[in-house]
Amino acid sequence: MIVLGLTGSIGMGKSTVARMFADEGVPVFEADKAVHELYRGEAVPLIEAAFPGTTRENEVDRTLLSKAVLNTPSALAQLESIVHPLVHRMERAFVDAALLSGAQLAVLDIPLLFENWQDGRSDLVAVVSAPEDIQRARVLERPGMSDEKLSAILKRQMPDAEKRARADIVIDTSGDKDDTRKAVRGIVERFTASPAV
């Protein structure tokens, strides 16, 4: 089985591409979804102990937690030291289950794959990319987003050009969705055996 790491900067269309892989029948592990689950479960007491007052009714309040760690690298590092091992455990269970199911390709959708030096956990890395003007337009359409917020997010992310240079595969999302879907289908066909006729 090939494990494909899928990443890309904000606004590049990574979530859309991940859904396209799932539509093709490929098992997809979503790191962000795993974090959301942890914030409603196992991570709650650990985060409350580290950042008192950031949980409500057995759930992490993401707004309060964000305020507690924003612009404080040591606090962010502490949060990551709590959450990352739990996400990695869920990811390993996902890969094991995909392998047992007979899947030939599995995708790990990890937003900060390169930034957190996690590319070693996949056989190959695919980067979702689009020109900067398209990226900016997409992101600024999001509710509550501003140029300032976007700049702060991009400072935490590796530049797109560097991601593209490090990628095994680049998925260009600057065209329409049909073009992107064809690219995804081509990757799936490349790494999965054709069914017997």
Order of alpha helices (4+ residues) and beta strands (2+ residues): beta-alpha-beta-alpha-alpha-beta-beta-alpha-alpha-beta-beta-alpha-alpha-alpha-beta-alpha
